[in-house]
């Protein structure tokens, strides 16, 4: 469920809203600005990244001068440090959660055990069976004295009755609507095209959940059952395939800062006192970086780190994403990696909740396949995951889609995990999805139908806003 797409399509005033969105202030750095200027690569100006070839050489020289191992893990660790300019957080335990049922059960258990605070931020919260269960858990936590702060997106929750949030507020939950559609309710200037696409829950300042899963019953069924292997038609109800992380350890404090930053920027009512930043002891061996992007920043950090990791890849790139419409620089990085012998595999949807973005992304399939990139389309489920694994050690799970909307217009949140053990788990999950996916060959792609080609041609002019 990506910002503005399915909901604006259903809204009666969608055309007017899109026109107003086009008048909003755009980020300083646009990934497709170089395309408009007729040049091949996009430069992102900032204090660091993405890494130039000279910067990469300096990193490796520094490692060698220090007598450090320059294996794949060390290189990615050094590159990540060079880009962010901030210390990475070591000593974290990261649990991979696949699909809604496992994620929701972990969240319910964590909320039931909360003793101090619950901070939740979600693009979509629906008033359905799952949404009502979450409301029940939040109200129960509030009743036992837990401080509860909730951020929801105005567009993502367009169909959620106001009474749902009023009921939470009446129970003592501190509720904040992100960028209200109604300009009379705006608190920080009306920026209707900027959406909060994040999915983040923090329990007692000690445990964070982050990924692509919204609060909705579309996730109630698992996507690996025998039933899900049936071939659905476009638009039919199918299980949703998504991925989240449960993170315990020192990096949770960084996610807490990102939540509080959103609250402050949106001028929410003051949060009640709580121990939001407890001392956090080492919980595991994973090195984690919390990244929260927002259009108010000079450029998307997740975009910069992703492009640099792909350019630095030595062996493999395993990428799964719900909405794939890459800009020229990201597209070129994937193709260049494949040409230099990196095993580049893309897991993309066979069906989607919006054909427009799917068609926009498919316009690039031909050149990707020609470059040696392998493309697989997930069958029997609606793929909504946003994950990347580079060289088996550099992993990303979060809310960011690979399109301009995520990089330019949305608030997004991701966890970068540097861990060989966690990389093994991500690879196993990717390979499990591949068993329910269909490989797309260049010959098959060249023989696609006329209707598919017309769809791809029709959406090119809109991709900046998709």
N, C-alpha and C positions, 0 to 999 in steps of 0.2 A: 504494500500500500504506500505509494509514493506521494509526496506532497502535491496538492492541487489537482492531481490527475483524476482519479475516479470520482472524487467528491464534487469538483467543479463541473464535471460532465453531467452530474445529476442535478446540480443547482440551477434554478430557473434563471438566475442572473449571471450565469457563467461567462457569457460574452462580455458583459460590462465589466466584470471583475478582471478578466484577462486584459482588457484595455487599460484599466487603472493600474494593474500590476506592471504594465509596460512603462509606466511613468515613474516607477520607484527608482531610487538611487541604486546603481549597480556597484558591485565591488570594484576596487581599483584595478585588480588583476583579473583579466578574463582569459581562460585557457585557450580560447579560439581567436584572440586578438591578432596573433601572428598570421592566422589563415586569412583574415581580412586584409592584412598588409602584404600578403603574397609571399611570406617567408616560411621556411620549413619547420623551424623549432620555436617554441615559446619560451621566453626567459621569464622567470619569476624573480623579481628583485626582493631581497630581504637580507637579514644579517647572516644567513647561512643558505642553504639548499635552494633548488636541488643541486647536488654535487656536480661540479664540472670535472672533466678528466684530470685537470691539474690538482683539484682538491682530493680526488681519489688517490692520486699518486702520493700526495702529502700524507694522507692517512696511512697508507701502506708503509711508507718510508718511516713514519713515526713508530709504527708497530715493530718494524724490523730493527730500528735503532734501539728500541727498548728490550729487544730480545724476546718479544712476545710471539706466540704462535699466530701465524697469519692464515689460519684455516677459515672455512666459510663462516662459522659462527663469529669468530673474532672480527672478521671484516664487516659483517652486518652490524655488529655491536658498535664498532668504531664509526661506521657511516651514519648510523642513527644518532649517535652522540654529536657528530659534526653538523648534522642538519638541524637538530632541535636546539642545540646550544644550552640544554638544561640536563641535569643529571637524570639518568634513568633510574627506576625504582627496582631494586633487587629484593629477593626474599619473599616472593609472592607464590601463592598456590592458585592455580587456574584450572577450573573444571569446565570441560566442553559440554554444553547442553544442546542436544539436537531435538528439534521439533517443539511444539507447544506443550504437550502433556508433561514432558520431563522438566521443562523450564518452569511451567506453572506450579508443579508440585514443589520444586525447590524454592520458588518464591513464596508460596503459601507457608511452607515450613519456617522460612526465615522471618516472615512477617509475624507469624504466631509466636515466635521466640523473641521478638523485639522487646527491649526493655527501656530504651532511651529515645530513639528517633527513627522515623521512616521518611525518607525523601524520595519521591517518585516523579519522574518526568517521562511523558509518553505522547507520541504524535496522535495515536488513536486510542480512545477508551470508549468502548461501545456499551450500551445499556442492554446487554444480553446475559446469558447464563454466566459467562466468564467475567464480564464487567461487574455483575452483581456480586459474584464471589469476592472479587477484589475489594469492592465497596464494603462488604461484610468484614473482611479482614482489617481494613483500615479503620473502620468504626470500632471494631473490637479492640484494636491496639489503642485507639484514642481513649476508650472507656477505662483502660487500665493505666492511663497516665502517660502513654507514649506520645511524644510530639510528632505530628504528621503534617508534612508539607507536600503539596501536589501541584505540578505544572502540567497543563494539557494544552494542546494546540487548537486554536479556534477553527481552522479549516479541517484538520483531522477529525475533530469531534463535531462536525457540522450537523450530523444526524443524531447526535446524542442529546436527549432532552435536557433542557436547563434544570429540570427538577432533579436529575441525577446528581448534579454537582451541588445544587442547593441542599439536598439531603446530607451530603458529605459535610458541607459547611455547617449545617445545623448540628451535626455531631461533633464539631470542634476541629475538623480538618481545615488547615489553612490552604485554600484553593486559589490558584492563579491561572487565569486564561492568557495564553501567549498570543500577542498581536491580534486582538479582537478584530473580526471582520467589520463590526459596527464601528465607524470612525468616532462616534460619540463616546465609545468606551475605551478608546486608545489612551495609553498612559505615557508613551514615549515617542509619539509621532506615528502616523499611520503608514505602516510598511507591510501592506497586505501580501506582497509576494515573498516576504521573508517568513519562512515557516520553521517551527521547532520540530524537526524530524527525528529527534533523539529518543532513545528508549533506555532509560537509566533508573535503577532503583538502588538505594543505599540503605542498609540496615545498621543502625547503631554506630555509624561511622566506621564500621569494621568489615562489612561485606558489601560488595558491589555486584550488580547484575547489569550487563550491557550487551547489546546485540541488535537484532532486527525485528524482534517479536513485539507486536503491539498487544493491547488488551482487547481481545476479540475471540469469539467462538469459532472463527475460521481456522484457528489453530487447535481446536479440540481433538481432532483426529490425527494420529500419526501418519507419516507419509511413507513408511516402509512396510505396511501391511500388504497382504496378498491382494486385497481389494484395490489398493492404490496402484497396482500394476496394470489395471485396465487402461485402455487408451481413451482418454476423454476427448470430447470435441471442444473447440474454443468456446469459452463462455460457460461451460458446464461447471457445476460445483465439484471441486476436487480438493483433496487435502493440501494444506499449505506446508511447504518444507522451509524451515528457517533454523537459525543458529544463534545461540546466546552463550555468554560466559558467566560463570560465577567466580569472582575474584576475592580472595582473602589475603590481606597483607598490607604493607606500607603504602602501596599505590592507591589504595582506597581513599586516602586523604586527598590525592590529586583529583579523583572523581568528585569528591565532596566539594572541593573548591570550584569545580566547573558547574556543579548544580547551583551553588550559592551565587556564582557570577551571573547565571541566567536569571535567578530571582532578583538580583540587584538591578541588572539592566532593564528588566521588565517592571521595575518599581513596585514589586509586590509588598503587601503589608509586612511589617517586621516579623521575622520568625521568632517563635518562642525560645527562650533559653534552653539549651540542651548541650550535652557533651558531643558536639559534632566532630571533633578532631581528637579522639583518644590516642594515647600512645599505642602504636601498632608494632607488635613483635614479628619477627620472621616467621612465615607460615609455609614456605616452600622454596623452590630453586629458580622460579621463573623471573626473568627481567621483563618488566612491563612499563610501557609508556602510555599514559592517558592523553588522548588528543580530542579536544573539543573545538570544532571549527565554527565560525560565524562570519557572515558577510561583512561585518564591521572591521575585520582584520585585513591587513594588506593582501594576504593570499591564504589559501587553504593549506594548512600544514599537512593534512592527510594526503592531499594531492602531491605536495612536494616530496614527502617521504615515500609514497607509493611509486612515483616515477623514478626516484633515485634507487629504490630497492630493485625495481625491474631492470634498470640499466646496469646494476651491479650483480645481477643474477649470474651464477656460474653453471648450475645444473638443471634447475627446474622452477617453473612458475605454475602453480595450481590456483586458478581463480574461479570463484563461483559468485554470480551476481544476478539479482533480479532485474535490474534496469541497466542495460549495457548500451551506452551510446557515447563512445570515447571521443575526446577531442583529438586533433591531429598529433599532438605531442605524445599523449598516452598511447594512441594507436601505433605511432612510429616506434615507441619504446618496446611494445610487445612484438612487433614485426622484426625489429633489429635483433631482439633476443633470440627469436626462433631462427633467424638466418645465421647467427653465430653458434648454433648447435644446442641452445638451451631447450629443454622439453617444456614447451608452452602449451598448457591445456586450459580451455575455457569451458566451464559448465554453465549453461544458460537455459532459460525457460523454453519449453515447447508450447506452453499456454501461459497467458498472463491476464491480469485484471485490466490491462490497458494495451490494446493493439498498437497504439501510436508509437510508444517508446520501443516496443519490440520491433516494429517495422523500421524505425530510425536506426536501431543498432544493426539490424540485418543488412543495411546498406553497405556495411563494412566487411561482411563475411567473406566476400570474394577475395579481397586483397589480403586478408588475414590468412585464409587457406593457402593462397598462392605463396605466402611467405613461410609456410610450414607450421603455422599455428593450428593446433587440433581443437575442434569445436564439437562439444557434445550437448545435446538438448535433453534435459531431464523430462522423463515421461511419468505419467500417473500422478503428478503433483504439480502444484504451482510453486515454483522455486522462488523463494523470497530472501534467501541467505545473501549476506554480503561478507565474503571471506576471501582471503588471499594467503597463500603460503609460498614463500620464495626460498629455494635451496634447502627446504626442510627445516629451517631454523627461524625464519622471520615470518611471523604470522599476524594477520589482522582479522579481527571480528568486530563488527560494529553496525552502524546504521547507514553508512555512506554508500550510495549507489554510484556507479561509474558513468555519470552523466553531468551535464552542466548545472542542472538544478541543484544537485548535492554540493558541487564544488563552488557555486556562485551564489545561490539564493537561500540555502537552508542552514539552520543550526544542526550540526551533526556531531556524533560522538563515536569514538573508536578506541579499541585497545590494541596496541602493538605488543606482541608477545615474542620475546627472544628466548627460545628454549627448544632444544633438540627433542626432548621427551614430549613436550606439547606438540611439536611439529609432527611427530609420529602419529599422535592421535588425530590431528587435522588431516593428515594424508589418508589415514584409514577411513575417516568419514567421507572424504572426497571420493575415494575408490568405491565406497559403498554406494554413493550416489551414481557413480559411473555404471554400476551394474544395472541401474534402472534408467539409463540414458541411451540415446541413439547417436552414434557418431555421424557427423555431417562431412561428406566428402566433397571435394571440389567439383567432381563430375556431376554429382547429384545437385549441387548448388547451381551449377550453370544451366541445369534443365528445370529449374523451378518455374512455376506457372506465371502467366501474364498478370493475374490479379495480385500476386505477391510483389511483382516488380512495380506495379502501379502504386501500391501502398507505400513501398519504399521511396519512390520518387515524390510522392505527395507530402511526406512529412519532413523533408530536408530543410525547408524554410523555417520550420518551427522548432528545430532541435535546441536552440538556445534557451527556450522557455520550458522544455519538456522535463 
